[in-house]
Amino acid sequence: MSDCGSCGPSGGGPFSEGRELVEFVYNAHGGGVRNQPLPDGGLKTKCRGCDGEFILSTFVGKCPHCGGVHAVSPPRCEDEANIQFAGKDFQLPE
């Protein structure tokens, strides 16, 4: 069984907040979760960086207005209130 981080030594997990959650989801299962589509076409939300509205359509995504990185974990992806923001200075690895 692989360690997804939710109960392993790496810290973080699907119930983390902020940058810790974004990094967790980005890296979960070797990166296999981050680009998967969210159920029902995604979650309508407001960017925590610029207040621009957008739809988070994958588990990790960027605001189309400012590039702010947001994520939601699979067990909590039914409610936009669970979307976390990585912070204005966060950049996804290239």
Gaussian input, Z-matrix of N, CA and C with variables (Angstrom, degrees):
# hf/3-21g

backbone

0 1
 N
 C     1     B1
 C     2     B2     1     A1
 N     3     B3     2     A2     1     D1
 C     4     B4     3     A3     2     D2
 C     5     B5     4     A4     3     D3
 N     6     B6     5     A5     4     D4
 C     7     B7     6     A6     5     D5
 C     8     B8     7     A7     6     D6
 N     9     B9     8     A8     7     D7
 C    10    B10     9     A9     8     D8
 C    11    B11    10    A10     9     D9
 N    12    B12    11    A11    10    D10
 C    13    B13    12    A12    11    D11
 C    14    B14    13    A13    12    D12
 N    15    B15    14    A14    13    D13
 C    16    B16    15    A15    14    D14
 C    17    B17    16    A16    15    D15
 N    18    B18    17    A17    16    D16
 C    19    B19    18    A18    17    D17
 C    20    B20    19    A19    18    D18
 N    21    B21    20    A20    19    D19
 C    22    B22    21    A21    20    D20
 C    23    B23    22    A22    21    D21
 N    24    B24    23    A23    22    D22
 C    25    B25    24    A24    23    D23
 C    26    B26    25    A25    24    D24
 N    27    B27    26    A26    25    D25
 C    28    B28    27    A27    26    D26
 C    29    B29    28    A28    27    D27
 N    30    B30    29    A29    28    D28
 C    31    B31    30    A30    29    D29
 C    32    B32    31    A31    30    D30
 N    33    B33    32    A32    31    D31
 C    34    B34    33    A33    32    D32
 C    35    B35    34    A34    33    D33
 N    36    B36    35    A35    34    D34
 C    37    B37    36    A36    35    D35
 C    38    B38    37    A37    36    D36
 N    39    B39    38    A38    37    D37
 C    40    B40    39    A39    38    D38
 C    41    B41    40    A40    39    D39
 N    42    B42    41    A41    40    D40
 C    43    B43    42    A42    41    D41
 C    44    B44    43    A43    42    D42
 N    45    B45    44    A44    43    D43
 C    46    B46    45    A45    44    D44
 C    47    B47    46    A46    45    D45
 N    48    B48    47    A47    46    D46
 C    49    B49    48    A48    47    D47
 C    50    B50    49    A49    48    D48
 N    51    B51    50    A50    49    D49
 C    52    B52    51    A51    50    D50
 C    53    B53    52    A52    51    D51
 N    54    B54    53    A53    52    D52
 C    55    B55    54    A54    53    D53
 C    56    B56    55    A55    54    D54
 N    57    B57    56    A56    55    D55
 C    58    B58    57    A57    56    D56
 C    59    B59    58    A58    57    D57
 N    60    B60    59    A59    58    D58
 C    61    B61    60    A60    59    D59
 C    62    B62    61    A61    60    D60
 N    63    B63    62    A62    61    D61
 C    64    B64    63    A63    62    D62
 C    65    B65    64    A64    63    D63
 N    66    B66    65    A65    64    D64
 C    67    B67    66    A66    65    D65
 C    68    B68    67    A67    66    D66
 N    69    B69    68    A68    67    D67
 C    70    B70    69    A69    68    D68
 C    71    B71    70    A70    69    D69
 N    72    B72    71    A71    70    D70
 C    73    B73    72    A72    71    D71
 C    74    B74    73    A73    72    D72
 N    75    B75    74    A74    73    D73
 C    76    B76    75    A75    74    D74
 C    77    B77    76    A76    75    D75
 N    78    B78    77    A77    76    D76
 C    79    B79    78    A78    77    D77
 C    80    B80    79    A79    78    D78
 N    81    B81    80    A80    79    D79
 C    82    B82    81    A81    80    D80
 C    83    B83    82    A82    81    D81
 N    84    B84    83    A83    82    D82
 C    85    B85    84    A84    83    D83
 C    86    B86    85    A85    84    D84
 N    87    B87    86    A86    85    D85
 C    88    B88    87    A87    86    D86
 C    89    B89    88    A88    87    D87
 N    90    B90    89    A89    88    D88
 C    91    B91    90    A90    89    D89
 C    92    B92    91    A91    90    D90
 N    93    B93    92    A92    91    D91
 C    94    B94    93    A93    92    D92
 C    95    B95    94    A94    93    D93
 N    96    B96    95    A95    94    D94
 C    97    B97    96    A96    95    D95
 C    98    B98    97    A97    96    D96
 N    99    B99    98    A98    97    D97
 C   100   B100    99    A99    98    D98
 C   101   B101   100   A100    99    D99
 N   102   B102   101   A101   100   D100
 C   103   B103   102   A102   101   D101
 C   104   B104   103   A103   102   D102
 N   105   B105   104   A104   103   D103
 C   106   B106   105   A105   104   D104
 C   107   B107   106   A106   105   D105
 N   108   B108   107   A107   106   D106
 C   109   B109   108   A108   107   D107
 C   110   B110   109   A109   108   D108
 N   111   B111   110   A110   109   D109
 C   112   B112   111   A111   110   D110
 C   113   B113   112   A112   111   D111
 N   114   B114   113   A113   112   D112
 C   115   B115   114   A114   113   D113
 C   116   B116   115   A115   114   D114
 N   117   B117   116   A116   115   D115
 C   118   B118   117   A117   116   D116
 C   119   B119   118   A118   117   D117
 N   120   B120   119   A119   118   D118
 C   121   B121   120   A120   119   D119
 C   122   B122   121   A121   120   D120
 N   123   B123   122   A122   121   D121
 C   124   B124   123   A123   122   D122
 C   125   B125   124   A124   123   D123
 N   126   B126   125   A125   124   D124
 C   127   B127   126   A126   125   D125
 C   128   B128   127   A127   126   D126
 N   129   B129   128   A128   127   D127
 C   130   B130   129   A129   128   D128
 C   131   B131   130   A130   129   D129
 N   132   B132   131   A131   130   D130
 C   133   B133   132   A132   131   D131
 C   134   B134   133   A133   132   D132
 N   135   B135   134   A134   133   D133
 C   136   B136   135   A135   134   D134
 C   137   B137   136   A136   135   D135
 N   138   B138   137   A137   136   D136
 C   139   B139   138   A138   137   D137
 C   140   B140   139   A139   138   D138
 N   141   B141   140   A140   139   D139
 C   142   B142   141   A141   140   D140
 C   143   B143   142   A142   141   D141
 N   144   B144   143   A143   142   D142
 C   145   B145   144   A144   143   D143
 C   146   B146   145   A145   144   D144
 N   147   B147   146   A146   145   D145
 C   148   B148   147   A147   146   D146
 C   149   B149   148   A148   147   D147
 N   150   B150   149   A149   148   D148
 C   151   B151   150   A150   149   D149
 C   152   B152   151   A151   150   D150
 N   153   B153   152   A152   151   D151
 C   154   B154   153   A153   152   D152
 C   155   B155   154   A154   153   D153
 N   156   B156   155   A155   154   D154
 C   157   B157   156   A156   155   D155
 C   158   B158   157   A157   156   D156
 N   159   B159   158   A158   157   D157
 C   160   B160   159   A159   158   D158
 C   161   B161   160   A160   159   D159
 N   162   B162   161   A161   160   D160
 C   163   B163   162   A162   161   D161
 C   164   B164   163   A163   162   D162
 N   165   B165   164   A164   163   D163
 C   166   B166   165   A165   164   D164
 C   167   B167   166   A166   165   D165
 N   168   B168   167   A167   166   D166
 C   169   B169   168   A168   167   D167
 C   170   B170   169   A169   168   D168
 N   171   B171   170   A170   169   D169
 C   172   B172   171   A171   170   D170
 C   173   B173   172   A172   171   D171
 N   174   B174   173   A173   172   D172
 C   175   B175   174   A174   173   D173
 C   176   B176   175   A175   174   D174
 N   177   B177   176   A176   175   D175
 C   178   B178   177   A177   176   D176
 C   179   B179   178   A178   177   D177
 N   180   B180   179   A179   178   D178
 C   181   B181   180   A180   179   D179
 C   182   B182   181   A181   180   D180
 N   183   B183   182   A182   181   D181
 C   184   B184   183   A183   182   D182
 C   185   B185   184   A184   183   D183
 N   186   B186   185   A185   184   D184
 C   187   B187   186   A186   185   D185
 C   188   B188   187   A187   186   D186
 N   189   B189   188   A188   187   D187
 C   190   B190   189   A189   188   D188
 C   191   B191   190   A190   189   D189
 N   192   B192   191   A191   190   D190
 C   193   B193   192   A192   191   D191
 C   194   B194   193   A193   192   D192
 N   195   B195   194   A194   193   D193
 C   196   B196   195   A195   194   D194
 C   197   B197   196   A196   195   D195
 N   198   B198   197   A197   196   D196
 C   199   B199   198   A198   197   D197
 C   200   B200   199   A199   198   D198
 N   201   B201   200   A200   199   D199
 C   202   B202   201   A201   200   D200
 C   203   B203   202   A202   201   D201
 N   204   B204   203   A203   202   D202
 C   205   B205   204   A204   203   D203
 C   206   B206   205   A205   204   D204
 N   207   B207   206   A206   205   D205
 C   208   B208   207   A207   206   D206
 C   209   B209   208   A208   207   D207
 N   210   B210   209   A209   208   D208
 C   211   B211   210   A210   209   D209
 C   212   B212   211   A211   210   D210
 N   213   B213   212   A212   211   D211
 C   214   B214   213   A213   212   D212
 C   215   B215   214   A214   213   D213
 N   216   B216   215   A215   214   D214
 C   217   B217   216   A216   215   D215
 C   218   B218   217   A217   216   D216
 N   219   B219   218   A218   217   D217
 C   220   B220   219   A219   218   D218
 C   221   B221   220   A220   219   D219
 N   222   B222   221   A221   220   D220
 C   223   B223   222   A222   221   D221
 C   224   B224   223   A223   222   D222
 N   225   B225   224   A224   223   D223
 C   226   B226   225   A225   224   D224
 C   227   B227   226   A226   225   D225
 N   228   B228   227   A227   226   D226
 C   229   B229   228   A228   227   D227
 C   230   B230   229   A229   228   D228
 N   231   B231   230   A230   229   D229
 C   232   B232   231   A231   230   D230
 C   233   B233   232   A232   231   D231
 N   234   B234   233   A233   232   D232
 C   235   B235   234   A234   233   D233
 C   236   B236   235   A235   234   D234
 N   237   B237   236   A236   235   D235
 C   238   B238   237   A237   236   D236
 C   239   B239   238   A238   237   D237
 N   240   B240   239   A239   238   D238
 C   241   B241   240   A240   239   D239
 C   242   B242   241   A241   240   D240
 N   243   B243   242   A242   241   D241
 C   244   B244   243   A243   242   D242
 C   245   B245   244   A244   243   D243
 N   246   B246   245   A245   244   D244
 C   247   B247   246   A246   245   D245
 C   248   B248   247   A247   246   D246
 N   249   B249   248   A248   247   D247
 C   250   B250   249   A249   248   D248
 C   251   B251   250   A250   249   D249
 N   252   B252   251   A251   250   D250
 C   253   B253   252   A252   251   D251
 C   254   B254   253   A253   252   D252
 N   255   B255   254   A254   253   D253
 C   256   B256   255   A255   254   D254
 C   257   B257   256   A256   255   D255
 N   258   B258   257   A257   256   D256
 C   259   B259   258   A258   257   D257
 C   260   B260   259   A259   258   D258
 N   261   B261   260   A260   259   D259
 C   262   B262   261   A261   260   D260
 C   263   B263   262   A262   261   D261
 N   264   B264   263   A263   262   D262
 C   265   B265   264   A264   263   D263
 C   266   B266   265   A265   264   D264
 N   267   B267   266   A266   265   D265
 C   268   B268   267   A267   266   D266
 C   269   B269   268   A268   267   D267
 N   270   B270   269   A269   268   D268
 C   271   B271   270   A270   269   D269
 C   272   B272   271   A271   270   D270
 N   273   B273   272   A272   271   D271
 C   274   B274   273   A273   272   D272
 C   275   B275   274   A274   273   D273
 N   276   B276   275   A275   274   D274
 C   277   B277   276   A276   275   D275
 C   278   B278   277   A277   276   D276
 N   279   B279   278   A278   277   D277
 C   280   B280   279   A279   278   D278
 C   281   B281   280   A280   279   D279

   B1=1.4479
   B2=1.5241
   B3=1.3150
   B4=1.4575
   B5=1.5211
   B6=1.3054
   B7=1.4618
   B8=1.5151
   B9=1.3341
   B10=1.4635
   B11=1.5184
   B12=1.3169
   B13=1.4525
   B14=1.5061
   B15=1.3264
   B16=1.4549
   B17=1.5178
   B18=1.3191
   B19=1.4525
   B20=1.5273
   B21=1.2988
   B22=1.4573
   B23=1.5082
   B24=1.3150
   B25=1.4514
   B26=1.5289
   B27=1.3452
   B28=1.4593
   B29=1.5203
   B30=1.3338
   B31=1.4583
   B32=1.5073
   B33=1.3216
   B34=1.4555
   B35=1.5053
   B36=1.2821
   B37=1.4446
   B38=1.5067
   B39=1.3207
   B40=1.4610
   B41=1.5224
   B42=1.3291
   B43=1.4583
   B44=1.5230
   B45=1.3307
   B46=1.4682
   B47=1.5164
   B48=1.3133
   B49=1.4602
   B50=1.5144
   B51=1.3284
   B52=1.4599
   B53=1.5110
   B54=1.3233
   B55=1.4649
   B56=1.5177
   B57=1.3276
   B58=1.4588
   B59=1.5334
   B60=1.3292
   B61=1.4639
   B62=1.5210
   B63=1.3340
   B64=1.4676
   B65=1.5245
   B66=1.3171
   B67=1.4690
   B68=1.5226
   B69=1.3344
   B70=1.4596
   B71=1.5256
   B72=1.3458
   B73=1.4631
   B74=1.5259
   B75=1.3228
   B76=1.4630
   B77=1.5290
   B78=1.3233
   B79=1.4658
   B80=1.5237
   B81=1.3249
   B82=1.4649
   B83=1.5317
   B84=1.3005
   B85=1.4690
   B86=1.5211
   B87=1.3228
   B88=1.4585
   B89=1.5238
   B90=1.3116
   B91=1.4559
   B92=1.5186
   B93=1.3271
   B94=1.4512
   B95=1.5140
   B96=1.3281
   B97=1.4639
   B98=1.5262
   B99=1.3049
   B100=1.4713
   B101=1.5191
   B102=1.3159
   B103=1.4666
   B104=1.5211
   B105=1.3190
   B106=1.4578
   B107=1.5312
   B108=1.3299
   B109=1.4595
   B110=1.5261
   B111=1.3161
   B112=1.4614
   B113=1.5297
   B114=1.3337
   B115=1.4618
   B116=1.5349
   B117=1.3060
   B118=1.4661
   B119=1.5253
   B120=1.3198
   B121=1.4558
   B122=1.5120
   B123=1.3127
   B124=1.4591
   B125=1.5132
   B126=1.3313
   B127=1.4586
   B128=1.5186
   B129=1.3192
   B130=1.4561
   B131=1.5246
   B132=1.3208
   B133=1.4561
   B134=1.5183
   B135=1.3122
   B136=1.4508
   B137=1.5234
   B138=1.3149
   B139=1.4598
   B140=1.5179
   B141=1.3284
   B142=1.4641
   B143=1.5293
   B144=1.3348
   B145=1.4577
   B146=1.5173
   B147=1.3511
   B148=1.4715
   B149=1.5241
   B150=1.3108
   B151=1.4663
   B152=1.5258
   B153=1.3228
   B154=1.4650
   B155=1.5192
   B156=1.3104
   B157=1.4590
   B158=1.5249
   B159=1.3347
   B160=1.4609
   B161=1.5126
   B162=1.3207
   B163=1.4634
   B164=1.5176
   B165=1.3142
   B166=1.4703
   B167=1.5221
   B168=1.3099
   B169=1.4630
   B170=1.5290
   B171=1.3430
   B172=1.4575
   B173=1.5214
   B174=1.3262
   B175=1.4602
   B176=1.5284
   B177=1.3163
   B178=1.4707
   B179=1.5171
   B180=1.3267
   B181=1.4551
   B182=1.5154
   B183=1.3333
   B184=1.4666
   B185=1.5211
   B186=1.3155
   B187=1.4555
   B188=1.5232
   B189=1.3291
   B190=1.4612
   B191=1.5303
   B192=1.3128
   B193=1.4638
   B194=1.5304
   B195=1.3399
   B196=1.4692
   B197=1.5234
   B198=1.3339
   B199=1.4556
   B200=1.5211
   B201=1.3320
   B202=1.4634
   B203=1.5246
   B204=1.3267
   B205=1.4650
   B206=1.5275
   B207=1.3292
   B208=1.4556
   B209=1.5212
   B210=1.3297
   B211=1.4651
   B212=1.5156
   B213=1.3096
   B214=1.4636
   B215=1.5207
   B216=1.3259
   B217=1.4609
   B218=1.5281
   B219=1.3310
   B220=1.4609
   B221=1.5338
   B222=1.3349
   B223=1.4685
   B224=1.5292
   B225=1.3377
   B226=1.4668
   B227=1.5226
   B228=1.3370
   B229=1.4657
   B230=1.5200
   B231=1.2954
   B232=1.4620
   B233=1.5262
   B234=1.3443
   B235=1.4676
   B236=1.5215
   B237=1.3230
   B238=1.4649
   B239=1.5250
   B240=1.3121
   B241=1.4657
   B242=1.5269
   B243=1.3210
   B244=1.4692
   B245=1.5271
   B246=1.3272
   B247=1.4630
   B248=1.5194
   B249=1.3054
   B250=1.4575
   B251=1.5263
   B252=1.3148
   B253=1.4698
   B254=1.5228
   B255=1.3323
   B256=1.4613
   B257=1.5250
   B258=1.3212
   B259=1.4513
   B260=1.5186
   B261=1.3229
   B262=1.4592
   B263=1.5305
   B264=1.3051
   B265=1.4677
   B266=1.5275
   B267=1.3331
   B268=1.4604
   B269=1.5311
   B270=1.3084
   B271=1.4671
   B272=1.5204
   B273=1.3210
   B274=1.4586
   B275=1.5289
   B276=1.3358
   B277=1.4674
   B278=1.5306
   B279=1.3007
   B280=1.4746
   B281=1.4964
   A1=108.12
   A2=116.31
   A3=118.90
   A4=110.72
   A5=115.48
   A6=122.27
   A7=108.68
   A8=117.54
   A9=120.44
   A10=110.95
   A11=117.41
   A12=120.15
   A13=113.63
   A14=118.90
   A15=120.02
   A16=113.06
   A17=116.26
   A18=117.72
   A19=110.68
   A20=116.39
   A21=120.74
   A22=111.73
   A23=116.46
   A24=121.89
   A25=114.58
   A26=117.98
   A27=120.22
   A28=113.53
   A29=117.38
   A30=119.49
   A31=110.40
   A32=115.93
   A33=119.70
   A34=111.83
   A35=116.31
   A36=121.71
   A37=109.36
   A38=116.97
   A39=121.12
   A40=114.64
   A41=117.50
   A42=120.33
   A43=111.77
   A44=116.92
   A45=122.10
   A46=109.09
   A47=116.04
   A48=120.96
   A49=110.48
   A50=115.94
   A51=122.37
   A52=113.80
   A53=114.44
   A54=121.63
   A55=111.92
   A56=117.11
   A57=120.93
   A58=110.58
   A59=117.75
   A60=120.64
   A61=111.04
   A62=117.37
   A63=120.55
   A64=110.05
   A65=117.64
   A66=120.93
   A67=111.23
   A68=116.84
   A69=120.47
   A70=110.74
   A71=117.17
   A72=120.68
   A73=110.57
   A74=117.24
   A75=120.90
   A76=111.20
   A77=116.73
   A78=121.75
   A79=114.32
   A80=118.47
   A81=121.79
   A82=111.49
   A83=114.60
   A84=122.42
   A85=111.98
   A86=115.64
   A87=121.61
   A88=113.60
   A89=117.14
   A90=121.28
   A91=113.54
   A92=117.15
   A93=120.85
   A94=116.09
   A95=117.32
   A96=120.87
   A97=111.98
   A98=117.52
   A99=122.61
   A100=115.66
   A101=119.01
   A102=121.31
   A103=114.18
   A104=116.95
   A105=119.47
   A106=109.59
   A107=117.43
   A108=119.78
   A109=112.50
   A110=115.41
   A111=120.45
   A112=109.11
   A113=116.96
   A114=119.95
   A115=111.60
   A116=116.00
   A117=123.66
   A118=114.11
   A119=117.16
   A120=120.46
   A121=115.74
   A122=118.27
   A123=121.02
   A124=113.87
   A125=114.67
   A126=122.48
   A127=110.42
   A128=116.82
   A129=121.24
   A130=107.17
   A131=116.48
   A132=120.38
   A133=110.51
   A134=114.39
   A135=122.16
   A136=106.95
   A137=116.96
   A138=122.10
   A139=109.91
   A140=115.67
   A141=120.86
   A142=111.38
   A143=116.21
   A144=120.46
   A145=113.62
   A146=116.62
   A147=119.53
   A148=113.68
   A149=118.16
   A150=124.44
   A151=113.97
   A152=118.11
   A153=120.93
   A154=110.45
   A155=116.78
   A156=120.90
   A157=110.36
   A158=115.89
   A159=121.67
   A160=109.44
   A161=116.13
   A162=121.38
   A163=108.07
   A164=115.66
   A165=120.94
   A166=105.43
   A167=117.44
   A168=121.13
   A169=113.64
   A170=117.00
   A171=121.83
   A172=107.99
   A173=117.33
   A174=120.55
   A175=113.00
   A176=117.57
   A177=122.83
   A178=106.54
   A179=116.39
   A180=119.32
   A181=111.90
   A182=114.22
   A183=120.99
   A184=110.29
   A185=115.30
   A186=121.13
   A187=107.49
   A188=118.12
   A189=119.68
   A190=113.35
   A191=117.40
   A192=121.76
   A193=112.44
   A194=116.66
   A195=119.54
   A196=114.17
   A197=118.08
   A198=121.10
   A199=114.05
   A200=118.30
   A201=121.37
   A202=111.13
   A203=116.69
   A204=122.17
   A205=110.37
   A206=114.85
   A207=123.16
   A208=108.85
   A209=116.38
   A210=120.86
   A211=110.11
   A212=113.71
   A213=121.90
   A214=105.94
   A215=117.03
   A216=119.98
   A217=110.38
   A218=117.45
   A219=120.83
   A220=115.00
   A221=119.77
   A222=116.40
   A223=113.86
   A224=117.55
   A225=120.27
   A226=112.22
   A227=117.56
   A228=120.80
   A229=114.64
   A230=118.81
   A231=121.25
   A232=113.07
   A233=117.53
   A234=120.49
   A235=110.14
   A236=117.41
   A237=121.15
   A238=112.17
   A239=118.32
   A240=120.94
   A241=111.59
   A242=117.39
   A243=121.47
   A244=113.24
   A245=117.99
   A246=121.02
   A247=109.19
   A248=116.02
   A249=121.81
   A250=110.28
   A251=115.91
   A252=124.21
   A253=108.16
   A254=116.17
   A255=120.54
   A256=113.63
   A257=118.75
   A258=121.71
   A259=111.01
   A260=116.06
   A261=121.11
   A262=113.57
   A263=117.59
   A264=120.57
   A265=113.84
   A266=118.50
   A267=121.92
   A268=110.85
   A269=116.53
   A270=123.23
   A271=108.32
   A272=116.63
   A273=120.14
   A274=109.39
   A275=117.29
   A276=119.67
   A277=109.69
   A278=116.50
   A279=120.97
   A280=110.57
   D1=135.60
   D2=-179.67
   D3=-87.90
   D4=152.92
   D5=179.72
   D6=-89.88
   D7=115.81
   D8=-179.79
   D9=-90.32
   D10=-2.50
   D11=177.50
   D12=100.49
   D13=-12.90
   D14=-175.29
   D15=-73.29
   D16=-20.89
   D17=178.26
   D18=-143.29
   D19=18.06
   D20=-179.09
   D21=-100.78
   D22=-175.48
   D23=-176.02
   D24=-73.16
   D25=-10.89
   D26=-175.34
   D27=-76.61
   D28=-6.84
   D29=-177.83
   D30=74.56
   D31=-176.41
   D32=179.27
   D33=61.38
   D34=170.22
   D35=178.62
   D36=171.80
   D37=-178.34
   D38=-174.27
   D39=-67.51
   D40=-8.68
   D41=178.80
   D42=-112.97
   D43=13.93
   D44=176.25
   D45=-68.93
   D46=175.86
   D47=178.79
   D48=-130.71
   D49=159.58
   D50=174.79
   D51=59.56
   D52=-142.63
   D53=-177.44
   D54=-56.90
   D55=-37.54
   D56=-178.88
   D57=-59.46
   D58=-42.45
   D59=177.99
   D60=-67.27
   D61=-44.22
   D62=179.98
   D63=-58.80
   D64=-46.55
   D65=179.16
   D66=-64.38
   D67=-38.97
   D68=179.01
   D69=-61.17
   D70=-51.34
   D71=-177.62
   D72=-65.70
   D73=-39.57
   D74=179.24
   D75=-58.26
   D76=-39.02
   D77=-175.90
   D78=-95.82
   D79=-10.49
   D80=-174.57
   D81=-57.40
   D82=136.05
   D83=177.93
   D84=52.22
   D85=45.74
   D86=177.19
   D87=66.36
   D88=24.83
   D89=179.86
   D90=88.79
   D91=3.58
   D92=-175.93
   D93=-74.03
   D94=-12.50
   D95=-177.10
   D96=-93.06
   D97=-35.57
   D98=-167.98
   D99=-52.82
   D100=-38.00
   D101=-176.47
   D102=-101.14
   D103=6.04
   D104=177.85
   D105=-71.79
   D106=141.78
   D107=179.79
   D108=-69.44
   D109=143.02
   D110=174.85
   D111=-74.45
   D112=151.18
   D113=177.72
   D114=-59.13
   D115=152.33
   D116=174.45
   D117=58.56
   D118=28.91
   D119=175.53
   D120=82.62
   D121=5.09
   D122=176.42
   D123=106.86
   D124=-174.65
   D125=-177.28
   D126=-121.44
   D127=125.86
   D128=175.00
   D129=-73.07
   D130=131.87
   D131=-176.57
   D132=-149.51
   D133=176.35
   D134=176.35
   D135=-119.99
   D136=131.86
   D137=-179.72
   D138=-60.67
   D139=134.43
   D140=177.88
   D141=-79.48
   D142=-6.87
   D143=179.49
   D144=-96.80
   D145=-40.91
   D146=-174.51
   D147=-128.18
   D148=-2.37
   D149=-177.58
   D150=70.17
   D151=8.56
   D152=176.04
   D153=-71.68
   D154=141.56
   D155=178.58
   D156=-85.45
   D157=142.52
   D158=176.68
   D159=-160.52
   D160=171.68
   D161=176.36
   D162=-108.85
   D163=120.67
   D164=173.29
   D165=-78.47
   D166=107.90
   D167=-173.43
   D168=-99.96
   D169=-16.09
   D170=175.79
   D171=-126.35
   D172=168.92
   D173=-175.77
   D174=-63.06
   D175=-28.23
   D176=172.36
   D177=-127.45
   D178=129.94
   D179=-179.12
   D180=-153.44
   D181=166.10
   D182=-179.68
   D183=-111.06
   D184=146.24
   D185=171.92
   D186=-66.24
   D187=130.40
   D188=-179.89
   D189=-71.86
   D190=-12.62
   D191=-178.25
   D192=-89.10
   D193=-42.92
   D194=-175.14
   D195=-126.82
   D196=-8.02
   D197=-179.65
   D198=84.03
   D199=5.70
   D200=178.46
   D201=-59.64
   D202=134.15
   D203=-175.28
   D204=-92.48
   D205=127.63
   D206=-179.67
   D207=-126.65
   D208=156.68
   D209=176.95
   D210=-154.16
   D211=158.37
   D212=172.80
   D213=-139.81
   D214=144.74
   D215=-178.50
   D216=-89.17
   D217=152.30
   D218=-178.28
   D219=-52.48
   D220=-42.15
   D221=-178.57
   D222=-71.92
   D223=-8.85
   D224=-176.16
   D225=-124.41
   D226=21.43
   D227=-170.92
   D228=-86.58
   D229=11.01
   D230=179.80
   D231=-91.28
   D232=-8.03
   D233=-174.24
   D234=-137.01
   D235=125.09
   D236=-178.45
   D237=-62.57
   D238=-19.48
   D239=177.73
   D240=-64.61
   D241=-18.22
   D242=-179.58
   D243=-89.18
   D244=-3.96
   D245=177.59
   D246=-68.24
   D247=134.03
   D248=-179.22
   D249=-114.30
   D250=149.56
   D251=-178.83
   D252=-110.04
   D253=134.69
   D254=-176.69
   D255=-79.56
   D256=-13.72
   D257=-178.04
   D258=109.03
   D259=153.43
   D260=-174.58
   D261=-62.90
   D262=-27.72
   D263=-176.60
   D264=-92.07
   D265=1.45
   D266=-175.27
   D267=-81.54
   D268=136.80
   D269=175.49
   D270=-127.21
   D271=137.14
   D272=174.34
   D273=-70.53
   D274=145.42
   D275=175.30
   D276=-62.09
   D277=147.67
   D278=-179.45
   D279=-87.39

